[in-house]
Amino acid sequence: MTGSLSAQNLSVRYETPQGAVNALRHVDIEASPGEVIGIVGESGCGKSTLVTALANLLPANARVEGSIVYNGTDLVGLDAHRQRMLRGDEIALVGQDPMTAFNPVLTIGDQLVDFQHRRRDLSRGQKKERIAAMLARVGIADAARRMASYPHELSGGMRQRVAIAAALLTDPGLLIADEPTTALDVTMEAQIIHLLRELRREFNGIIIVVSHHLGVIAELCDRVYVMYAGEVVEEGGVDAIFHDARHPYTQALLACDPARFHDRLERLPTIPGTLPSLLAPPAGCVYASRCDRAFAPCLTVLPPKVTVSTRHAARCHAVAA
């Protein structure tokens, strides 16, 4: 069963010996069945913390506030057993690193059978038939031979395809792909993007794609959330974000996209400055110290959420002015 997803006022902090790291602050996101949602931002902005929270896989030192409601159930505060049941039946995660996604001493086939351990209605033979069909669906030929292979016998691109197949075998309503192309070369990256684009035509659940690669987001997503220093600073349809960005950070991020430059450059453009400390986030706008449009209120007052158009909003004093 597929259902809607809504996170409201979601905050996550990590308790560390140095103090509390405010990795996520007051995040609101929503998604409906059939949508592909993109989450984009530079490294350290909170993308992986957000999707790890959505999948209920945060480490023991994490403290969560706010709500995450999926299909009518608030995931925050669920006991461990209910969390495991939900992940096994409804929520699946494809991680960044296909090299470590599988047990190296078990064959691919045995591991994919184990992924279906909740399907008591199927025999082992029937589960293997589902595996063969799913491997073919994600573009892996000669399924019988691949099922007998060990992970190290597959290329990185093939392992990522198998990881996607493993996630889909659970029939999830929510599929999270966390930087699915990061560990792959350019050719394999293009193949995985093509695969995900094909899958979205058949998959009626929610897909969340996390990436710092703007091209991946533009290719795959319907709506985009732009994150910076643990906050969502802009949200909107993919066309609005890429062609009518309003937040200075989103504009700077797009200006640094290598795909926008057709001539050879001696040095790629960057955003000056550094991320603020998440041990003590700024009182005002988190981007103020790097923003060329910042003025007095940006330093001391949290920026308002400004509605630009239907389902397009930015948290920015300059946009509100």
Sequence and secondary structure as in RCSB ss.txt:
>XXXX:A:sequence
MTGSLSAQNLSVRYETPQGAVNALRHVDIEASPGEVIGIVGESGCGKSTLVTALANLLPANARVEGSIVYNGTDL
VGLDAHRQRMLRGDEIALVGQDPMTAFNPVLTIGDQLVDFQHRRRDLSRGQKKERIAAMLARVGIADAARRMASY
PHELSGGMRQRVAIAAALLTDPGLLIADEPTTALDVTMEAQIIHLLRELRREFNGIIIVVSHHLGVIAELCDRVY
VMYAGEVVEEGGVDAIFHDARHPYTQALLACDPARFHDRLERLPTIPGTLPSLLAPPAGCVYASRCDRAFAPCLT
VLPPKVTVSTRHAARCHAVAA
>XXXX:A:secstr
    EEEEEEEEEEEETTEEEEEEEEEEEEE TT EEEEE STTSSHHHHHHHHTT   TTEEEEEEEEETTEE 
TT  HHHHHHHHHHTEEEE S TTSSS TTS HHHHHHHHTTT TTS HHHHHHHHHHHHHHTT   HHHHHTS 
GGGS HHHHHHHHHHHHHTT  SEEEEESTTTTS HHHHHHHHHHHHHHHHH  SEEEEEES HHHHHHH SEEE
EEETTEEEEEEEHHHHHHS  SHHHHHHHHT GGG  S  SS    SS    SSS  SS TTGGG TT  HHHHH
S   EEEEETTEEEE HHHH 
